[in-house]
Amino acid sequence: MDIPGPARTGALSSATAGKTGATAVALAATLGLAAASWIVAVRQMTGMDMGVATRLGSFSFFIAAWIAMMAAMMLPGAARAAVSRAQASGVRALPAFVGSYLAVWAVVGVAVYAVYRPHGSVAAGAVVIAAGIYELTPIKKRFRQRCLERARSGLAFGLCCAGSTIGLMAMLVAVGVMSITWMSAIAVVVLAQKLLPVRAAVDVPLALAIASFGVLIILAPSLVPGLAPQMM
């Protein structure tokens, strides 16, 4: 049975309006939560940064701070995926998507808390060099490409994005897990990689720069702000 022209036009207009509304709500909710998380993270982290000698404090404090950090750093780059999920399944699916996405990062935080110890510049530099090398691996490329594809569930999207950015997160933990400066710098790189396609002309120099930074940390830690004072 054919649908009359005006009715079909009305249905299409309604569907378009629904998608527009879902897009607006998803963007506002995701970016609003990210902005609020930046405020919380900065307040929690202020005065905590001791470079490579940073101590994490109690488990509950660290996990709360870590989740706020990850929401602040990762949600802007996840906004496109959140919009896609809201358009496909409705706005009601958004909390579950964001919640399961952040749950992946909460598990990463638990692992960080379990293995982290205050360390020296040599250990920090080695981790940063490894992070630079990871940027050039096929597994990093595969995770990043999947992170750029259409969102499935928040859990699947979170796992892909964790695989894509785990090297950068290790770098953050190594140079100053409670450093607002490093958190901000790495957040910019993470956002760019979530929004831009994979391009060797950009990705290879970035990887080499990260690895070179690791070498600098080992050979001349006094040149890296936030590291040298802790060596005294």
Phi and psi in degrees as a GROMACS rama.xvg file:
@    title "Ramachandran Plot"
@    xaxis  label "Phi"
@    yaxis  label "Psi"
@TYPE xy
-74.7968  139.746  ASP-2
-88.2955  128.504  ILE-3
-54.2554  148.549  PRO-4
-51.6528  -52.2273  GLY-5
-60.1915  -38.9135  PRO-6
-66.7204  -40.6035  ALA-7
-64.8472  -40.9893  ARG-8
-63.3951  -40.3143  THR-9
-65.3389  -39.8777  GLY-10
-64.8246  -42.0173  ALA-11
-64.3616  -40.609  LEU-12
-63.9007  -39.6722  SER-13
-64.6961  -42.2475  SER-14
-64.4689  -40.8816  ALA-15
-64.2694  -42.8373  THR-16
-63.5895  -37.8424  ALA-17
-64.018  -41.5418  GLY-18
-66.5169  -40.6049  LYS-19
-62.7133  -42.6906  THR-20
-64.4281  -42.5426  GLY-21
-63.427  -38.9855  ALA-22
-62.5775  -46.6266  THR-23
-63.18  -43.9482  ALA-24
-66.1453  -44.5429  VAL-25
-63.2004  -43.4985  ALA-26
-64.4688  -47.3231  LEU-27
-62.3402  -43.2155  ALA-28
-68.1967  -45.4044  ALA-29
-67.8223  -49.3258  THR-30
-71.4655  -32.1215  LEU-31
-65.1809  -42.3529  GLY-32
-65.5208  -38.0276  LEU-33
-63.1528  -44.0416  ALA-34
-62.9449  -44.1876  ALA-35
-63.2946  -36.9908  ALA-36
-67.7962  -34.2815  SER-37
-60.6193  -43.6987  TRP-38
-62.1513  -46.8166  ILE-39
-63.2419  -45.6122  VAL-40
-62.2106  -44.3093  ALA-41
-62.2271  -42.4597  VAL-42
-63.9964  -40.5691  ARG-43
-71.4832  -34.748  GLN-44
-87.9566  -19.0029  MET-45
-57.2217  125.341  THR-46
84.644  -3.01811  GLY-47
-93.1755  -20.3294  MET-48
-72.3744  120.493  ASP-49
-129.226  30.2041  MET-50
61.085  -134.501  GLY-51
-72.5977  -11.8727  VAL-52
-97.362  9.64972  ALA-53
-59.4095  136.678  THR-54
-105.401  146.503  ARG-55
-85.7899  -16.0184  LEU-56
77.4196  -159.927  GLY-57
-70.3951  159.291  SER-58
-59.5431  -46.2174  PHE-59
-63.7508  -40.2747  SER-60
-63.7038  -47.6632  PHE-61
-64.1906  -44.8375  PHE-62
-63.0226  -40.1902  ILE-63
-62.5304  -44.0305  ALA-64
-66.8836  -40.5704  ALA-65
-63.9061  -44.8205  TRP-66
-63.4263  -40.2673  ILE-67
-62.8338  -41.9834  ALA-68
-61.0509  -46.8971  MET-69
-67.2269  -38.8436  MET-70
-62.4059  -41.7752  ALA-71
-65.8721  -44.0557  ALA-72
-78.1555  -38.4086  MET-73
-97.3537  -29.9006  MET-74
-64.8162  -35.4118  LEU-75
-57.5925  -41.1967  PRO-76
-73.4035  -18.9545  GLY-77
-91.6638  -2.67428  ALA-78
-59.5834  -41.1224  ALA-79
-62.8162  -41.4325  ARG-80
-66.83  -38.0124  ALA-81
-63.9712  -40.6362  ALA-82
-62.4155  -44.702  VAL-83
-59.6327  -42.6821  SER-84
-67.3753  -41.2098  ARG-85
-64.946  -37.6316  ALA-86
-68.4746  -35.9787  GLN-87
-80.1553  -38.1472  ALA-88
-120.342  -1.54973  SER-89
96.3847  158.637  GLY-90
-62.9244  -29.1248  VAL-91
-63.1085  -20.7404  ARG-92
-80.6001  -12.2239  ALA-93
-63.9445  -47.4556  LEU-94
-57.7612  -41.2281  PRO-95
-65.8679  -39.0568  ALA-96
-63.4274  -51.1252  PHE-97
-66.4623  -41.4031  VAL-98
-62.0965  -45.7824  GLY-99
-70.6424  -31.1011  SER-100
-63.2598  -47.3002  TYR-101
-71.002  -26.664  LEU-102
-61.9003  -36.2398  ALA-103
-60.0288  -43.9887  VAL-104
-71.8546  -28.3693  TRP-105
-64.0346  -40.7522  ALA-106
-63.8768  -40.5914  VAL-107
-59.4621  -40.4674  VAL-108
-62.2509  -39.687  GLY-109
-61.316  -42.7771  VAL-110
-63.827  -41.5385  ALA-111
-60.0969  -45.3439  VAL-112
-62.8322  -34.8576  TYR-113
-70.4849  -35.8898  ALA-114
-103.641  -16.0503  VAL-115
-71.1678  140.1  TYR-116
-141.822  145.931  ARG-117
-53.5976  141.621  PRO-118
-143.607  -174.839  HIS-119
-108.83  -178.481  GLY-120
-68.4777  -31.3378  SER-121
-64.5398  -45.8464  VAL-122
-63.4837  -42.5589  ALA-123
-61.4571  -44.984  ALA-124
-62.758  -39.8231  GLY-125
-63.1973  -41.2541  ALA-126
-65.0076  -41.1409  VAL-127
-65.8632  -41.2919  VAL-128
-60.5322  -44.5242  ILE-129
-61.4644  -37.2512  ALA-130
-63.6332  -39.7404  ALA-131
-64.6324  -42.0883  GLY-132
-64.1159  -41.1481  ILE-133
-58.3514  -33.9048  TYR-134
-59.5146  -22.1738  GLU-135
-99.1758  -0.33814  LEU-136
-82.2387  153.123  THR-137
-60.847  -34.4693  PRO-138
-66.3923  -37.1215  ILE-139
-62.5955  -45.3967  LYS-140
-61.6621  -42.7035  LYS-141
-64.9696  -45.8509  ARG-142
-61.8922  -41.9305  PHE-143
-65.6088  -41.5778  ARG-144
-63.1226  -41.5205  GLN-145
-67.7554  -31.0853  ARG-146
-68.7581  -24.2617  CYS-147
-86.7201  -12.0499  LEU-148
-78.3106  176.455  GLU-149
-60.0093  141.029  ARG-150
-68.5446  141.864  ALA-151
-103.035  -105.055  ARG-152
-97.1696  163.534  SER-153
-62.3476  -33.8362  GLY-154
-65.6979  -48.8863  LEU-155
-64.3895  -41.4871  ALA-156
-64.6943  -41.5083  PHE-157
-63.389  -41.2012  GLY-158
-63.5599  -41.8333  LEU-159
-65.0219  -43.5133  CYS-160
-71.068  -33.7404  CYS-161
-64.6532  -42.4404  ALA-162
-63.4164  -34.1276  GLY-163
-72.6831  -36.7961  SER-164
-109.271  8.04054  THR-165
-61.7207  -33.4192  ILE-166
-65.036  -42.752  GLY-167
-67.0631  -36.3707  LEU-168
-67.5633  -38.2835  MET-169
-63.0866  -37.5829  ALA-170
-62.2356  -44.3422  MET-171
-59.9977  -46.6415  LEU-172
-62.3333  -37.2007  VAL-173
-71.4188  -42.599  ALA-174
-90.297  -19.7953  VAL-175
163.737  86.1813  GLY-176
-63.2063  -22.8113  VAL-177
-110.218  22.3944  MET-178
-89.1865  118.187  SER-179
-65.7116  -36.3891  ILE-180
-62.5131  -50.7516  THR-181
-68.9319  -35.4878  TRP-182
-58.9675  -44.3752  MET-183
-66.5991  -43.8221  SER-184
-63.3689  -45.2418  ALA-185
-70.8366  -32.0476  ILE-186
-61.3968  -36.8313  ALA-187
-64.9963  -43.7285  VAL-188
-64.3319  -43.561  VAL-189
-60.5995  -45.1588  VAL-190
-62.1006  -44.3292  LEU-191
-61.1961  -41.1854  ALA-192
-70.9489  -24.8669  GLN-193
-81.453  -20.8336  LYS-194
-103.114  -26.2285  LEU-195
-103.653  147.404  LEU-196
-69.0252  162.144  PRO-197
-69.7686  123.768  VAL-198
-140.432  120.822  ARG-199
-60.3501  -34.0221  ALA-200
-61.6064  -24.7342  ALA-201
-102.733  -43.1298  VAL-202
-70.6692  -38.4944  ASP-203
-66.7373  -49.0304  VAL-204
-59.2769  -36.2858  PRO-205
-63.408  -45.2254  LEU-206
-61.8402  -42.3786  ALA-207
-66.1224  -36.7942  LEU-208
-65.3418  -40.7277  ALA-209
-64.0493  -46.5733  ILE-210
-62.8943  -40.9621  ALA-211
-63.878  -36.4838  SER-212
-63.1843  -38.0841  PHE-213
-62.0137  -41.2397  GLY-214
-62.8029  -41.2387  VAL-215
-61.3331  -41.6063  LEU-216
-59.2055  -39.8688  ILE-217
-72.2785  -44.7797  ILE-218
-83.5812  -33.4939  LEU-219
-143.603  67.3237  ALA-220
-60.5755  -24.4596  PRO-221
-66.0902  -17.7735  SER-222
-84.6796  -9.19922  LEU-223
-102.504  114.276  VAL-224
-56.2358  135.039  PRO-225
92.9446  -12.8536  GLY-226
-99.6553  -50.3141  LEU-227
-58.4774  -41.1128  ALA-228
-59.7172  -27.8828  PRO-229
-80.922  -9.36829  GLN-230
-86.6104  -6.66743  MET-231
